[in-house]
Amino acid sequence: MTAVELHGLSIVVPVKFTDGACYNFPTSQKIADGVYFIKAKGHTNGNSIVIVENEGLFYMFHGDITYDMRTSKQSA
């Protein structure tokens, strides 16, 4: 699904990062207990990390929308 197709859907909500710092990240948005959405400056706009804390362990899910070098260079 493209960004244009997602625009206007009620299930898509812009992240405001209003929950303050999360460990060493300056801004975050709490999604659920132990789950945080983190703004991660990267090579594309909107690059992000989801951090999940469970039983004292931390899991980081990182991703962005760049899938090839040509797209990566266009975003720089």
C-alpha positions in Angstrom: 0.0 0.0 0.0 1.4 3.4 -0.9 1.4 6.6 1.2 -1.2 8.0 -1.1 -3.5 5.0 -0.5 -3.0 5.3 3.3 -3.9 9.0 3.3 -7.3 9.6 4.9 -7.8 6.1 6.4 -9.1 6.3 10.0 -6.7 3.5 11.1 -3.7 5.7 10.2 -2.8 8.2 12.9 0.1 10.6 12.8 2.6 10.1 15.6 3.1 13.2 17.8 5.9 11.9 20.0 4.4 13.5 23.1 5.5 11.0 25.7 9.0 12.5 26.3 12.3 10.7 26.6 12.5 6.9 26.4 15.9 5.9 27.8 18.5 7.6 25.6 16.0 8.7 22.9 14.8 12.3 23.4 11.2 11.7 22.1 8.8 8.8 22.1 5.2 7.8 21.8 3.9 5.0 24.1 1.9 2.5 22.1 1.1 0.1 25.0 2.7 -0.9 28.2 6.3 -1.7 27.4 6.0 -0.7 23.7 7.4 2.6 22.4 7.6 4.2 19.0 10.8 6.2 18.6 11.8 8.8 16.1 15.1 7.7 14.6 16.8 10.1 12.2 18.0 8.1 9.3 18.5 8.2 5.6 14.7 8.6 4.9 12.0 10.9 6.4 9.9 9.0 8.9 12.6 6.5 9.9 11.5 4.9 13.1 12.2 2.3 15.8 9.7 0.3 17.9 11.2 -0.7 21.3 9.5 -3.5 23.2 10.4 -4.2 26.8 9.5 -7.6 28.1 10.7 -9.4 31.3 13.8 -7.2 31.5 14.8 -7.7 27.9 14.6 -5.0 25.2 13.8 -5.7 21.5 14.2 -3.1 18.8 12.4 -3.3 15.5 13.9 -0.9 13.0 12.7 -0.1 9.5 12.0 2.5 7.0 10.6 2.7 3.5 13.8 2.6 1.5 14.2 -0.7 -0.4 17.0 0.1 -2.8 20.0 2.4 -3.2 18.3 4.6 -5.8 15.4 5.4 -3.4 17.8 6.0 -0.5 19.8 8.6 -2.5 16.6 10.4 -3.5 15.7 10.9 0.1 19.1 12.3 1.2 
